[in-house]
Amino acid sequence: MVTVELVGDETREVAVDAGGTYADLLAPFDVSTHEVTITVDGTPVPEDAPVEDSVDRVRVIRLIKGG
């Protein structure tokens, strides 16, 4: 399980399968990879990169917010 914090919104525990990507962690949230940056320890990571076993928390920062 990975703790995923959507900054300014909510935090959830998300299960990730072996070989799962950072984009897969966004599934429970109503966001697209085009509107967020995913960071691990403050460093942006590519959404198509596999989630490493050592990662237990990520922050998702919304880049645009419309209305």
Backbone as CSV, one residue per row, in Angstrom:
resi,resn,N_x,N_y,N_z,CA_x,CA_y,CA_z,C_x,C_y,C_z
1,MET,0.835,-1.180,0.000,0.000,0.000,0.000,0.885,1.249,0.000
2,VAL,0.411,2.243,-0.723,1.108,3.521,-0.801,0.141,4.601,-0.343
3,THR,0.597,5.478,0.532,-0.207,6.620,0.945,-0.080,7.681,-0.130
4,VAL,-1.222,8.064,-0.708,-1.238,9.059,-1.774,-1.961,10.298,-1.253
5,GLU,-1.236,11.415,-1.194,-1.809,12.672,-0.740,-2.074,13.557,-1.943
6,LEU,-3.345,13.845,-2.202,-3.709,14.831,-3.205,-3.738,16.153,-2.462
7,VAL,-2.683,16.939,-2.640,-2.458,18.147,-1.856,-3.677,19.076,-1.932
8,GLY,-4.143,19.492,-0.752,-5.274,20.394,-0.672,-6.615,19.708,-0.798
9,ASP,-6.622,18.377,-0.859,-7.872,17.667,-1.052,-8.001,16.501,-0.077
10,GLU,-7.409,15.355,-0.401,-7.569,14.177,0.436,-6.340,13.281,0.373
11,THR,-6.290,12.349,1.307,-5.221,11.358,1.363,-5.857,9.983,1.428
12,ARG,-5.330,9.054,0.633,-5.862,7.684,0.606,-4.720,6.679,0.567
13,GLU,-5.014,5.490,1.056,-4.104,4.351,0.920,-4.475,3.644,-0.385
14,VAL,-3.504,3.453,-1.273,-3.762,2.864,-2.576,-2.889,1.632,-2.755
15,ALA,-3.514,0.533,-3.144,-2.767,-0.695,-3.432,-2.167,-0.579,-4.826
16,VAL,-0.946,-1.035,-4.959,-0.282,-1.023,-6.264,0.271,-2.420,-6.523
17,ASP,-0.050,-2.949,-7.693,0.435,-4.271,-8.082,1.897,-4.191,-8.487
18,ALA,2.562,-5.345,-8.499,3.944,-5.388,-8.974,3.973,-4.850,-10.397
19,GLY,4.883,-3.943,-10.667,4.975,-3.335,-11.987,4.024,-2.171,-12.189
20,GLY,3.244,-1.835,-11.153,2.322,-0.707,-11.245,3.084,0.606,-11.367
21,THR,2.475,1.559,-12.034,3.124,2.852,-12.255,2.541,3.914,-11.330
22,TYR,3.215,5.052,-11.314,2.720,6.166,-10.510,1.359,6.631,-11.017
23,ALA,1.113,6.539,-12.307,-0.198,6.898,-12.859,-1.284,5.997,-12.283
24,ASP,-0.957,4.737,-12.016,-1.934,3.809,-11.434,-2.391,4.283,-10.051
25,LEU,-1.551,5.008,-9.353,-1.898,5.496,-8.019,-2.976,6.573,-8.059
26,LEU,-3.226,7.131,-9.235,-4.224,8.191,-9.375,-5.644,7.655,-9.556
27,ALA,-5.788,6.349,-9.766,-7.099,5.762,-10.072,-8.213,6.167,-9.102
28,PRO,-7.994,6.206,-7.788,-9.090,6.558,-6.877,-9.461,8.048,-6.881
29,PHE,-8.676,8.858,-7.557,-8.889,10.303,-7.550,-9.461,10.754,-8.889
30,ASP,-10.151,11.864,-8.889,-10.725,12.423,-10.106,-9.744,13.419,-10.724
31,VAL,-8.570,12.901,-11.128,-7.547,13.739,-11.754,-6.911,12.980,-12.916
32,SER,-6.355,13.732,-13.825,-5.655,13.180,-14.976,-4.158,13.408,-14.794
33,THR,-3.362,12.564,-15.401,-1.913,12.744,-15.328,-1.487,14.062,-15.980
34,HIS,-2.347,14.634,-16.820,-2.024,15.889,-17.505,-2.190,17.102,-16.604
35,GLU,-2.878,16.939,-15.483,-3.133,18.090,-14.618,-2.424,18.027,-13.273
36,VAL,-1.556,17.032,-13.082,-0.868,16.892,-11.800,0.611,16.578,-11.993
37,THR,1.354,16.807,-10.919,2.730,16.333,-10.816,2.781,15.413,-9.612
38,ILE,3.410,14.269,-9.770,3.549,13.297,-8.694,4.963,13.406,-8.158
39,THR,5.089,13.540,-6.833,6.415,13.661,-6.233,6.649,12.595,-5.174
40,VAL,7.901,12.184,-5.075,8.357,11.268,-4.032,9.499,11.988,-3.320
41,ASP,9.353,12.204,-2.035,10.358,12.931,-1.252,10.689,14.278,-1.883
42,GLY,9.669,14.951,-2.429,9.848,16.277,-3.003,10.393,16.310,-4.417
43,THR,10.672,15.152,-4.994,11.213,15.083,-6.342,10.155,14.563,-7.310
44,PRO,9.890,15.282,-8.408,8.912,14.789,-9.383,9.355,13.467,-9.988
45,VAL,8.373,12.592,-10.238,8.640,11.305,-10.870,7.764,11.178,-12.112
46,PRO,8.245,10.486,-13.154,7.426,10.287,-14.352,6.224,9.400,-14.028
47,GLU,5.067,9.763,-14.548,3.870,8.974,-14.231,3.923,7.567,-14.813
48,ASP,4.745,7.343,-15.833,4.825,6.008,-16.425,5.932,5.147,-15.812
49,ALA,6.625,5.675,-14.801,7.679,4.909,-14.117,7.042,3.931,-13.133
50,PRO,7.638,2.749,-12.983,7.109,1.803,-11.999,7.348,2.303,-10.576
51,VAL,6.393,2.028,-9.703,6.515,2.408,-8.296,7.506,1.455,-7.639
52,GLU,8.554,2.011,-7.058,9.574,1.186,-6.400,9.033,0.653,-5.075
53,ASP,9.507,-0.520,-4.680,9.056,-1.155,-3.441,9.307,-0.290,-2.212
54,SER,10.328,0.538,-2.260,10.689,1.349,-1.100,9.773,2.562,-0.912
55,VAL,8.945,2.875,-1.909,8.069,4.046,-1.841,6.828,3.709,-1.026
56,ASP,6.591,4.499,0.027,5.383,4.264,0.834,4.483,5.488,0.881
57,ARG,4.955,6.622,0.314,4.142,7.843,0.322,4.488,8.693,-0.898
58,VAL,3.460,9.209,-1.559,3.658,10.148,-2.657,2.724,11.336,-2.456
59,ARG,3.132,12.461,-3.020,2.278,13.657,-3.010,1.901,13.952,-4.448
60,VAL,0.640,14.281,-4.645,0.136,14.626,-5.965,-0.260,16.099,-5.913
61,ILE,0.388,16.895,-6.745,0.158,18.335,-6.744,-0.606,18.703,-8.009
62,ARG,-1.781,19.284,-7.808,-2.620,19.701,-8.931,-2.005,20.958,-9.550
63,LEU,-1.767,20.912,-10.870,-1.142,22.025,-11.546,-2.165,23.042,-12.048
64,ILE,-3.334,22.559,-12.401,-4.394,23.436,-12.889,-5.688,23.084,-12.183
65,LYS,-6.503,24.080,-11.979,-7.790,23.834,-11.362,-8.791,24.728,-12.057
66,GLY,-9.754,24.100,-12.664,-10.730,24.875,-13.428,-12.071,24.916,-12.751
67,GLY,-12.948,25.668,-13.359,-14.276,25.754,-12.785,-15.276,26.232,-13.780
